[in-house]
């Protein structure tokens, strides 16, 4: 094996490692953002249904 093929192989390996690292960081950020969004949704008060339970219509 000559030097250029060894260096090309190492460069491909390094590029793959960097791509996986960037992908992992992006996934972690998206997961954290989704978790924060879900937590903020659970803290909001639930709006009452506009007509459900307001009156009872019973016919005999």
N, C-alpha and C positions, 0 to 999 in steps of 0.2 A: 504494500500500500504506500502510495506516495503521500507527501505532506498535504497537498491540496485536497485530496479525497478525505483524509482524516479531519482536516479543518472543516470541510463541508458537512461531514457527518456530525461533528460537534455543534456546528451552527444550527443544523436542523433540530438537534436535540434541545439546544438552548431556546430556539424559537418556540418549540412545542411546550417547553416548560413555562415560558413567559406567557404564552396564550392560555394555558391552563390556569396560571396564577391570576391573570386578568379576569378570566371567566369566573373563577372562584370568588374573587373580590366583588364582581358585579352581582353575582348570585347572592352573596351575603348582604350586600347593600339593599337589594330588592326584597329579600326576606325580612330584613329589619324594617324597611319602609312599610311593607304589607302588615307586619305585626303591629307597628305603631298606628296604622290606619284602623285596623280592627279594634285595637284598644280604645281609640278615640271614638269609634262608633258605639261601643258599648257604654261609654260614659254619657252619651246624649240622652235626654229624656225622651220617652216614647210618646208620640202624639196619639191622642185618643182617636178612635174611629169616628168619623163625622156623624153617623146616625146609629151605629150599633149600640144597643143598650140604653138609648135615650128614652124610648117609650116602648110599651108592650101593647100590642094589638091582639086582644083575645076576642074571638067570636064564638058564641055558644050555639 
